[in-house]
């Protein structure tokens, strides 16, 4: 039996999230941001939210009654990374349970509880659990569902995650679990993502497929931002490695926050059955990005959600959601 990860735009059975559980996320702006993503998604498809036992009363306050709540032990709230990656084979649902070590066993991360989330999701979804020894996160991969996968060398090939794996071994495992034929390796991700609370270069903030033959790329147009060179490098790499159409999506015009250069990105959006949840930043380029996505995803409503509270904590809308494909 060959498992295959469908593209994100394939029909969903449901969307999964995890309500903010970590100490740094215990603030109303985080509760509001995570809940707006969940509540908006629930307008288009079923939504399940995992909630730490200590947060249940708070979650009920912010989430609509249409959402299914499941109590469990959680360390954090980035379900794209700690949760299952769903795959299909012969009308069967599988759930890849990657080894999760807190984005490279970073000193601040707690992940013993989150490493069990994928197994719980498999059980709840009535999916076959597929255990992988590869340290990987869902935000570190992006597929077109037709044989191509995007990944970043500093993630799966980094010594913080898989020091004893060769490139060919990593590629073989990703191909086996996800049913891909070719992996396009981007050298590195956005600059902010390598700071203390970053993921060390997740691809889903840099580039993503929007259909089988189209890739959207984060385009930092300001030469003073360190991601100006990153954007050009990624663009050149993709044009060398593939013959797919590449669309540049301009980065927000805001360059810095109180911590330094931002990694605000419109690439980190989430595709629903009939809509797309697009990160917004109260920025002049918000409507520009919305217009690009309206062209790229015809027939889907583009919903803007202020993602700054999510980015302030290390990720975006795509990072806190996970799709379960329909059989």
C-alpha positions as a Markdown table, in Angstrom:
| # | Residue | x | y | z |
|---|---|---|---|---|
| 1 | Unk | 0.0 | 0.0 | 0.0 |
| 2 | Unk | 1.4 | 3.4 | -1.0 |
| 3 | Unk | 0.5 | 6.4 | 1.2 |
| 4 | Unk | 0.2 | 9.8 | -0.4 |
| 5 | Unk | -0.2 | 13.2 | 1.1 |
| 6 | Unk | -2.9 | 15.1 | -0.8 |
| 7 | Unk | -2.4 | 18.8 | -1.6 |
| 8 | Unk | -3.9 | 21.2 | 0.8 |
| 9 | Unk | -6.5 | 22.3 | -1.7 |
| 10 | Unk | -7.9 | 18.8 | -2.0 |
| 11 | Unk | -11.3 | 18.4 | -0.2 |
| 12 | Unk | -11.0 | 18.3 | 3.6 |
| 13 | Unk | -12.9 | 16.2 | 6.0 |
| 14 | Unk | -12.0 | 18.7 | 8.8 |
| 15 | Unk | -9.5 | 21.2 | 10.2 |
| 16 | Unk | -7.6 | 20.7 | 13.4 |
| 17 | Unk | -6.2 | 23.2 | 15.8 |
| 18 | Unk | -4.8 | 23.3 | 19.4 |
| 19 | Unk | -5.9 | 26.1 | 21.8 |
| 20 | Unk | -3.0 | 28.1 | 23.2 |
| 21 | Unk | -1.5 | 26.2 | 26.1 |
| 22 | Unk | 2.1 | 27.4 | 26.6 |
| 23 | Unk | 2.8 | 30.1 | 29.2 |
| 24 | Unk | 3.9 | 32.7 | 26.6 |
| 25 | Unk | 0.6 | 32.3 | 24.9 |
| 26 | Unk | -1.6 | 33.0 | 27.9 |
| 27 | Unk | -2.9 | 36.4 | 26.9 |
| 28 | Unk | -6.1 | 37.6 | 25.4 |
| 29 | Unk | -4.6 | 38.6 | 22.1 |
| 30 | Unk | -3.4 | 35.0 | 21.6 |
| 31 | Unk | -6.8 | 33.5 | 22.6 |
| 32 | Unk | -8.6 | 35.9 | 20.2 |
| 33 | Unk | -6.2 | 35.2 | 17.3 |
| 34 | Unk | -6.3 | 31.4 | 17.6 |
| 35 | Unk | -10.1 | 31.5 | 18.1 |
| 36 | Unk | -10.7 | 33.7 | 15.1 |
| 37 | Unk | -8.9 | 31.2 | 12.9 |
| 38 | Unk | -10.9 | 28.3 | 14.3 |
| 39 | Unk | -14.2 | 30.1 | 14.3 |
| 40 | Unk | -13.7 | 31.3 | 10.7 |
| 41 | Unk | -12.7 | 27.9 | 9.5 |
| 42 | Unk | -15.8 | 26.4 | 11.1 |
| 43 | Unk | -17.9 | 28.5 | 8.7 |
| 44 | Unk | -16.6 | 26.3 | 5.9 |
| 45 | Unk | -15.9 | 22.8 | 7.3 |
| 46 | Unk | -15.9 | 20.8 | 10.6 |
| 47 | Unk | -13.2 | 21.9 | 13.1 |
| 48 | Unk | -11.7 | 20.1 | 16.0 |
| 49 | Unk | -9.7 | 21.9 | 18.6 |
| 50 | Unk | -7.5 | 20.2 | 21.1 |
| 51 | Unk | -7.5 | 21.9 | 24.5 |
| 52 | Unk | -5.3 | 21.4 | 27.5 |
| 53 | Unk | -7.3 | 20.4 | 30.6 |
| 54 | Unk | -6.4 | 23.7 | 32.3 |
| 55 | Unk | -7.7 | 25.8 | 29.4 |
| 56 | Unk | -11.1 | 24.3 | 28.8 |
| 57 | Unk | -13.2 | 27.0 | 30.4 |
| 58 | Unk | -11.2 | 29.7 | 28.5 |
| 59 | Unk | -11.6 | 27.9 | 25.2 |
| 60 | Unk | -15.3 | 27.6 | 25.6 |
| 61 | Unk | -15.5 | 31.3 | 26.1 |
| 62 | Unk | -13.8 | 32.1 | 22.8 |
| 63 | Unk | -14.8 | 29.3 | 20.5 |
| 64 | Unk | -18.2 | 28.8 | 18.8 |
| 65 | Unk | -20.4 | 25.9 | 19.7 |
| 66 | Unk | -20.0 | 24.4 | 16.3 |
| 67 | Unk | -16.4 | 23.4 | 17.1 |
| 68 | Unk | -15.6 | 20.0 | 18.6 |
| 69 | Unk | -13.4 | 20.4 | 21.7 |
| 70 | Unk | -11.1 | 17.5 | 22.8 |
| 71 | Unk | -9.3 | 17.7 | 26.1 |
| 72 | Unk | -5.8 | 16.4 | 26.3 |
| 73 | Unk | -2.3 | 17.2 | 27.6 |
| 74 | Unk | -0.6 | 19.9 | 25.6 |
| 75 | Unk | 2.7 | 21.7 | 25.8 |
| 76 | Unk | 2.1 | 24.3 | 23.1 |
| 77 | Unk | -0.3 | 25.1 | 20.2 |
| 78 | Unk | 1.4 | 24.6 | 16.9 |
| 79 | Unk | -0.5 | 21.6 | 15.6 |
| 80 | Unk | 0.9 | 21.8 | 12.1 |
| 81 | Unk | 4.2 | 20.8 | 13.6 |
| 82 | Unk | 3.5 | 18.6 | 16.6 |
| 83 | Unk | 0.4 | 16.9 | 15.1 |
| 84 | Unk | -0.2 | 14.3 | 12.5 |
| 85 | Unk | 0.3 | 14.7 | 8.8 |
| 86 | Unk | -2.6 | 13.0 | 7.2 |
| 87 | Unk | -2.2 | 10.8 | 4.1 |
| 88 | Unk | -4.4 | 8.6 | 2.0 |
| 89 | Unk | -4.1 | 5.1 | 0.3 |
| 90 | Unk | -6.8 | 3.0 | -1.3 |
| 91 | Unk | -9.6 | 4.9 | 0.4 |
| 92 | Unk | -7.8 | 4.5 | 3.8 |
| 93 | Unk | -6.8 | 7.4 | 6.0 |
| 94 | Unk | -3.3 | 7.4 | 7.5 |
| 95 | Unk | -1.7 | 9.7 | 10.1 |
| 96 | Unk | 2.1 | 10.1 | 9.9 |
| 97 | Unk | 3.4 | 10.5 | 13.4 |
| 98 | Unk | 6.8 | 12.2 | 12.9 |
| 99 | Unk | 9.2 | 12.3 | 15.8 |
| 100 | Unk | 8.8 | 15.8 | 17.4 |
| 101 | Unk | 11.6 | 17.3 | 19.4 |
| 102 | Unk | 10.6 | 20.9 | 19.9 |
| 103 | Unk | 12.0 | 22.4 | 16.6 |
| 104 | Unk | 15.5 | 21.0 | 17.2 |
| 105 | Unk | 15.4 | 20.4 | 21.0 |
| 106 | Unk | 15.6 | 24.1 | 21.7 |
| 107 | Unk | 16.4 | 25.1 | 25.3 |
| 108 | Unk | 13.0 | 26.8 | 25.8 |
| 109 | Unk | 10.8 | 24.2 | 24.3 |
| 110 | Unk | 8.7 | 21.6 | 26.1 |
| 111 | Unk | 7.5 | 18.8 | 23.9 |
| 112 | Unk | 6.9 | 15.5 | 25.7 |
| 113 | Unk | 3.1 | 16.0 | 25.7 |
| 114 | Unk | 3.1 | 17.5 | 22.1 |
| 115 | Unk | 5.0 | 14.5 | 20.8 |
| 116 | Unk | 1.9 | 12.4 | 21.6 |
| 117 | Unk | -0.5 | 14.7 | 19.8 |
| 118 | Unk | -0.2 | 13.0 | 16.4 |
| 119 | Unk | -1.1 | 9.6 | 17.9 |
| 120 | Unk | -4.2 | 11.1 | 19.6 |
| 121 | Unk | -5.2 | 12.7 | 16.3 |
| 122 | Unk | -4.8 | 9.3 | 14.5 |
| 123 | Unk | -7.0 | 7.7 | 17.1 |
| 124 | Unk | -9.7 | 10.4 | 17.0 |
| 125 | Unk | -9.7 | 10.4 | 13.2 |
| 126 | Unk | -9.9 | 6.6 | 13.0 |
| 127 | Unk | -6.7 | 6.7 | 10.9 |
| 128 | Unk | -3.9 | 4.2 | 10.7 |
| 129 | Unk | -1.0 | 5.6 | 12.8 |
| 130 | Unk | 2.2 | 5.6 | 10.7 |
| 131 | Unk | 5.2 | 6.1 | 13.0 |
| 132 | Unk | 8.3 | 7.7 | 11.6 |
| 133 | Unk | 11.7 | 8.0 | 13.3 |
| 134 | Unk | 12.4 | 11.1 | 11.2 |
| 135 | Unk | 12.4 | 14.3 | 13.3 |
| 136 | Unk | 10.1 | 16.5 | 11.2 |
| 137 | Unk | 7.2 | 19.0 | 11.4 |
| 138 | Unk | 4.3 | 19.7 | 9.1 |
| 139 | Unk | 5.4 | 23.3 | 8.6 |
| 140 | Unk | 8.7 | 22.0 | 7.2 |
| 141 | Unk | 7.1 | 20.4 | 4.2 |
| 142 | Unk | 4.7 | 21.5 | 1.4 |
| 143 | Unk | 3.4 | 19.2 | -1.4 |
| 144 | Unk | 1.6 | 19.7 | -4.7 |
| 145 | Unk | 0.0 | 16.3 | -4.3 |
| 146 | Unk | 1.4 | 15.2 | -7.6 |
| 147 | Unk | 4.9 | 14.1 | -6.7 |
| 148 | Unk | 6.7 | 17.3 | -5.7 |
| 149 | Unk | 7.7 | 18.4 | -2.2 |
| 150 | Unk | 9.3 | 21.6 | -0.9 |
| 151 | Unk | 11.6 | 21.4 | 2.1 |
| 152 | Unk | 14.5 | 23.4 | 3.7 |
| 153 | Unk | 18.0 | 22.1 | 4.2 |
| 154 | Unk | 18.3 | 23.6 | 7.7 |
| 155 | Unk | 15.2 | 21.8 | 9.0 |
| 156 | Unk | 15.2 | 18.1 | 8.1 |
| 157 | Unk | 18.9 | 18.0 | 7.3 |
| 158 | Unk | 20.0 | 20.0 | 10.3 |
| 159 | Unk | 22.1 | 18.5 | 13.1 |
| 160 | Unk | 19.5 | 19.7 | 15.6 |
| 161 | Unk | 16.9 | 17.3 | 14.2 |
| 162 | Unk | 18.5 | 14.4 | 12.3 |
| 163 | Unk | 22.3 | 14.4 | 12.9 |
| 164 | Unk | 22.7 | 10.7 | 12.0 |
| 165 | Unk | 20.6 | 10.8 | 8.8 |
| 166 | Unk | 22.1 | 11.3 | 5.3 |
| 167 | Unk | 20.3 | 13.4 | 2.7 |
| 168 | Unk | 19.4 | 10.3 | 0.8 |
| 169 | Unk | 18.0 | 8.6 | 3.9 |
| 170 | Unk | 15.9 | 11.7 | 4.7 |
| 171 | Unk | 14.6 | 11.8 | 1.1 |
| 172 | Unk | 13.8 | 8.1 | 1.2 |
| 173 | Unk | 11.7 | 8.5 | 4.4 |
| 174 | Unk | 9.8 | 11.6 | 3.1 |
| 175 | Unk | 9.1 | 9.8 | -0.1 |
| 176 | Unk | 7.9 | 6.6 | 1.6 |
| 177 | Unk | 5.6 | 8.4 | 4.1 |
| 178 | Unk | 4.2 | 11.1 | 1.7 |
| 179 | Unk | 4.3 | 9.5 | -1.7 |
| 180 | Unk | 6.5 | 12.1 | -3.4 |
| 181 | Unk | 8.9 | 11.6 | -6.2 |
| 182 | Unk | 11.1 | 14.7 | -6.0 |
| 183 | Unk | 12.1 | 16.9 | -3.1 |
| 184 | Unk | 13.2 | 20.5 | -3.9 |
| 185 | Unk | 15.6 | 21.6 | -1.2 |
| 186 | Unk | 15.6 | 25.4 | -0.4 |
| 187 | Unk | 18.9 | 26.2 | 1.4 |
| 188 | Unk | 17.4 | 28.3 | 4.2 |
| 189 | Unk | 14.3 | 30.1 | 5.4 |
| 190 | Unk | 13.5 | 33.6 | 6.5 |
| 191 | Unk | 16.0 | 35.4 | 8.9 |
| 192 | Unk | 13.7 | 35.8 | 11.9 |
| 193 | Unk | 13.0 | 32.1 | 11.9 |
| 194 | Unk | 16.6 | 31.5 | 13.1 |
| 195 | Unk | 16.3 | 33.6 | 16.2 |
| 196 | Unk | 15.5 | 32.2 | 19.7 |
| 197 | Unk | 11.9 | 31.2 | 19.1 |
| 198 | Unk | 12.1 | 30.2 | 15.4 |
| 199 | Unk | 11.8 | 26.9 | 13.7 |
| 200 | Unk | 15.2 | 27.1 | 11.9 |
| 201 | Unk | 13.7 | 27.7 | 8.5 |
| 202 | Unk | 10.3 | 26.2 | 7.9 |
| 203 | Unk | 9.3 | 26.2 | 4.3 |
| 204 | Unk | 5.6 | 27.2 | 4.8 |
| 205 | Unk | 6.6 | 30.8 | 5.5 |
| 206 | Unk | 8.8 | 31.1 | 2.4 |
| 207 | Unk | 7.2 | 29.2 | -0.5 |
| 208 | Unk | 4.1 | 27.1 | -1.1 |
| 209 | Unk | 2.2 | 25.3 | -3.9 |
| 210 | Unk | -1.1 | 26.8 | -4.9 |
| 211 | Unk | -1.9 | 24.2 | -7.5 |
| 212 | Unk | 0.1 | 21.4 | -9.1 |
| 213 | Unk | 2.0 | 23.7 | -11.4 |
| 214 | Unk | 2.2 | 26.9 | -9.4 |
| 215 | Unk | 4.5 | 28.0 | -6.5 |
| 216 | Unk | 4.1 | 31.2 | -4.6 |
| 217 | Unk | 7.2 | 32.8 | -3.1 |
| 218 | Unk | 7.7 | 35.4 | -0.4 |
| 219 | Unk | 9.1 | 38.4 | -2.1 |
| 220 | Unk | 10.9 | 40.8 | 0.2 |
| 221 | Unk | 11.3 | 43.9 | -1.9 |
| 222 | Unk | 13.2 | 46.2 | 0.5 |
| 223 | Unk | 17.0 | 45.9 | 0.1 |
| 224 | Unk | 17.6 | 46.8 | 3.7 |
| 225 | Unk | 15.8 | 43.7 | 5.0 |
| 226 | Unk | 18.0 | 40.6 | 5.3 |
| 227 | Unk | 15.3 | 38.5 | 3.6 |
| 228 | Unk | 15.8 | 40.5 | 0.4 |
| 229 | Unk | 18.7 | 38.1 | -0.5 |
| 230 | Unk | 16.8 | 35.1 | 0.8 |
| 231 | Unk | 13.8 | 35.8 | -1.5 |
| 232 | Unk | 16.1 | 36.1 | -4.5 |
| 233 | Unk | 17.9 | 32.9 | -3.6 |
| 234 | Unk | 14.7 | 30.9 | -3.2 |
| 235 | Unk | 13.3 | 32.3 | -6.4 |
| 236 | Unk | 16.4 | 31.3 | -8.3 |
| 237 | Unk | 16.5 | 27.9 | -6.8 |
| 238 | Unk | 12.8 | 27.1 | -7.7 |
| 239 | Unk | 13.3 | 28.4 | -11.2 |
| 240 | Unk | 16.4 | 26.1 | -11.6 |
| 241 | Unk | 14.7 | 23.0 | -10.1 |
| 242 | Unk | 11.3 | 23.2 | -11.7 |
| 243 | Unk | 9.4 | 24.3 | -14.7 |
| 244 | Unk | 6.3 | 25.3 | -12.7 |
| 245 | Unk | 4.9 | 28.8 | -12.7 |
| 246 | Unk | 6.3 | 30.9 | -9.9 |
| 247 | Unk | 4.3 | 33.8 | -8.5 |
| 248 | Unk | 6.0 | 36.4 | -6.3 |
| 249 | Unk | 3.9 | 37.7 | -3.3 |
| 250 | Unk | 5.3 | 40.9 | -1.9 |
| 251 | Unk | 6.1 | 40.9 | 1.7 |
| 252 | Unk | 4.4 | 43.4 | 4.0 |
| 253 | Unk | 5.9 | 46.8 | 3.9 |
| 254 | Unk | 6.5 | 46.8 | 7.7 |
| 255 | Unk | 10.2 | 45.8 | 8.1 |
| 256 | Unk | 10.7 | 45.7 | 11.9 |
| 257 | Unk | 9.0 | 45.3 | 15.2 |
| 258 | Unk | 10.3 | 45.8 | 18.7 |
| 259 | Unk | 12.5 | 42.7 | 18.4 |
| 260 | Unk | 14.1 | 43.4 | 15.0 |
| 261 | Unk | 13.4 | 42.5 | 11.4 |
| 262 | Unk | 10.0 | 40.7 | 11.0 |
| 263 | Unk | 9.2 | 37.6 | 9.1 |
| 264 | Unk | 5.6 | 38.6 | 8.3 |
| 265 | Unk | 4.6 | 36.6 | 5.3 |
| 266 | Unk | 1.4 | 36.1 | 3.2 |
| 267 | Unk | 2.7 | 32.7 | 2.2 |
| 268 | Unk | 1.7 | 31.3 | 5.5 |
| 269 | Unk | -2.0 | 31.1 | 4.7 |
| 270 | Unk | -4.4 | 28.1 | 5.0 |
| 271 | Unk | -6.6 | 26.7 | 2.3 |
| 272 | Unk | -10.1 | 25.6 | 3.3 |
| 273 | Unk | -12.8 | 23.8 | 1.2 |
| 274 | Unk | -14.3 | 27.1 | 0.0 |
| 275 | Unk | -12.0 | 29.7 | 1.4 |
| 276 | Unk | -8.5 | 30.8 | 2.3 |
| 277 | Unk | -7.4 | 32.2 | 5.6 |
| 278 | Unk | -4.9 | 34.9 | 4.8 |
| 279 | Unk | -2.5 | 36.5 | 7.3 |
| 280 | Unk | -3.1 | 40.2 | 7.7 |
| 281 | Unk | -0.8 | 42.8 | 9.4 |
| 282 | Unk | -2.7 | 46.1 | 9.1 |
| 283 | Unk | -0.3 | 46.7 | 6.2 |
| 284 | Unk | -0.6 | 48.5 | 2.8 |
| 285 | Unk | 0.2 | 45.2 | 1.1 |
| 286 | Unk | -2.6 | 43.3 | 2.8 |
| 287 | Unk | -5.1 | 44.1 | -0.1 |
| 288 | Unk | -2.3 | 43.5 | -2.6 |
| 289 | Unk | -1.8 | 39.9 | -1.3 |
| 290 | Unk | -5.6 | 39.4 | -1.1 |
| 291 | Unk | -5.9 | 40.3 | -4.8 |
| 292 | Unk | -3.1 | 37.9 | -5.8 |
| 293 | Unk | -4.7 | 35.0 | -3.8 |
| 294 | Unk | -8.1 | 35.8 | -5.3 |
| 295 | Unk | -6.6 | 35.2 | -8.8 |
| 296 | Unk | -4.7 | 32.1 | -7.6 |
| 297 | Unk | -7.6 | 30.5 | -5.8 |
| 298 | Unk | -10.6 | 31.1 | -7.9 |
| 299 | Unk | -13.9 | 30.1 | -6.3 |
| 300 | Unk | -12.5 | 30.4 | -2.8 |
| 301 | Unk | -13.3 | 33.4 | -0.5 |
| 302 | Unk | -10.2 | 35.1 | 0.8 |
| 303 | Unk | -10.6 | 35.9 | 4.5 |
| 304 | Unk | -8.1 | 38.3 | 6.1 |
| 305 | Unk | -7.3 | 37.6 | 9.8 |
| 306 | Unk | -4.9 | 39.7 | 11.9 |
| 307 | Unk | -2.0 | 37.3 | 12.4 |
| 308 | Unk | 0.4 | 39.6 | 14.3 |
| 309 | Unk | -0.4 | 38.0 | 17.7 |
| 310 | Unk | 0.4 | 34.6 | 16.1 |
| 311 | Unk | 3.6 | 35.9 | 14.5 |
| 312 | Unk | 4.7 | 37.5 | 17.7 |
| 313 | Unk | 4.8 | 34.0 | 19.2 |
| 314 | Unk | 6.7 | 32.4 | 16.3 |
| 315 | Unk | 4.4 | 31.4 | 13.5 |
| 316 | Unk | 1.3 | 32.2 | 11.4 |
| 317 | Unk | -2.1 | 30.8 | 10.4 |
| 318 | Unk | -0.7 | 27.8 | 8.5 |
| 319 | Unk | 1.4 | 26.9 | 11.6 |
| 320 | Unk | -1.7 | 26.5 | 13.9 |
| 321 | Unk | -3.9 | 24.5 | 11.5 |
| 322 | Unk | -3.8 | 21.1 | 10.0 |
| 323 | Unk | -6.0 | 19.6 | 7.3 |
| 324 | Unk | -7.6 | 16.2 | 7.4 |
| 325 | Unk | -8.3 | 15.1 | 3.8 |
| 326 | Unk | -11.6 | 13.6 | 2.8 |
| 327 | Unk | -11.7 | 10.0 | 1.7 |
